[in-house]
Amino acid sequence: MVEIEITKCKGCELCREACKENALTLSDTINIKGYRYIIANNDLCTGCVNCALVCPDALITVYRTSPKKGGKRENITPDNIKEEIKAIISSPVYNDLSNMDYI
């Protein structure tokens, strides 16, 4: 589930571009600051947190359900995702970059 602070959103669409599931769209209406804002289709959201990571104003919070934690929602924001990113980067896939052709 994605929550977006629509009153502060500037509609830059970085989050929409980062969403591989096309769960984010630009609204037809404007917020109190005069910007069209991003709205989420939570039925399409997979909880990948790409949108929250790229939001320049940290206005997006992603909640995802984890079966390992009894179905409790985890609050994922740019501030508290650092440990998860460290775990991914330290995985064996990222340790040997010699086979990557786009570096």
C-alpha positions in Angstrom: 0.0 0.0 0.0 1.3 3.4 -0.9 0.5 6.7 0.9 1.4 9.9 -0.8 1.3 13.4 0.9 -0.7 14.9 -2.0 -0.9 18.3 -0.5 2.9 18.6 -0.8 3.4 16.6 -4.0 4.8 18.7 -6.9 3.9 16.1 -9.6 7.5 15.7 -10.8 6.6 12.1 -11.8 9.9 10.6 -10.7 8.0 8.0 -8.7 5.8 7.2 -11.6 8.8 6.5 -13.8 10.3 4.3 -11.1 7.2 2.2 -10.7 7.5 -1.0 -12.8 3.9 -2.0 -12.1 2.4 1.3 -13.4 0.6 1.7 -10.0 1.1 5.5 -10.0 -0.5 8.1 -12.2 -0.7 11.9 -12.3 -4.1 13.2 -11.1 -6.4 15.4 -13.3 -6.9 17.8 -10.4 -4.5 20.1 -8.6 -3.5 20.3 -4.9 -3.5 23.4 -2.7 -0.1 24.4 -4.0 -1.3 24.4 -7.6 0.4 21.1 -8.7 -1.1 18.0 -10.3 -0.2 15.3 -7.8 0.5 11.5 -8.0 -2.2 9.1 -7.0 -1.6 5.4 -6.3 -3.5 2.3 -7.4 -2.8 0.1 -4.5 -4.2 -3.0 -6.2 -1.2 -2.9 -8.6 1.4 -2.0 -6.0 3.9 -4.8 -5.1 5.6 -2.9 -2.2 9.0 -2.6 -4.0 9.6 0.9 -2.5 11.2 2.3 -5.7 8.8 5.2 -5.6 9.6 6.1 -2.0 13.4 6.0 -2.8 13.2 8.4 -5.7 10.8 11.0 -4.3 12.9 14.1 -3.8 10.7 15.4 -1.0 10.2 12.0 0.8 6.4 12.3 0.5 5.8 8.6 -0.2 5.4 5.9 2.4 5.1 2.2 1.3 3.5 -0.4 3.6 4.0 -4.0 2.6 2.7 -7.1 4.2 5.3 -9.6 5.3 4.2 -13.2 5.8 7.4 -13.8 7.8 6.2 -11.2 10.3 2.7 -12.5 10.8 1.2 -10.3 8.2 2.1 -7.0 10.0 2.7 -4.0 7.8 6.2 -2.6 7.6 6.6 1.1 7.3 9.1 1.7 4.5 10.4 5.2 4.0 13.7 6.6 2.7 14.9 7.1 6.3 14.4 3.5 7.5 15.3 1.5 4.4 19.0 1.9 4.8 19.5 -1.5 6.5 17.5 -3.3 3.8 19.6 -1.6 1.1 22.8 -2.6 2.9 21.6 -6.2 3.0 20.9 -6.2 -0.8 24.2 -4.6 -1.7 26.2 -7.0 0.5 24.6 -10.1 -1.2 26.8 -12.3 -3.4 25.2 -11.0 -6.6 26.6 -7.5 -5.9 30.0 -8.6 -4.6 31.4 -9.7 -8.1 30.7 -6.9 -10.5 33.2 -8.1 -13.1 30.4 -9.8 -15.2 28.2 -6.8 -15.4 28.4 -5.1 -18.8 26.8 -1.8 -18.0 29.3 -0.4 -15.4 
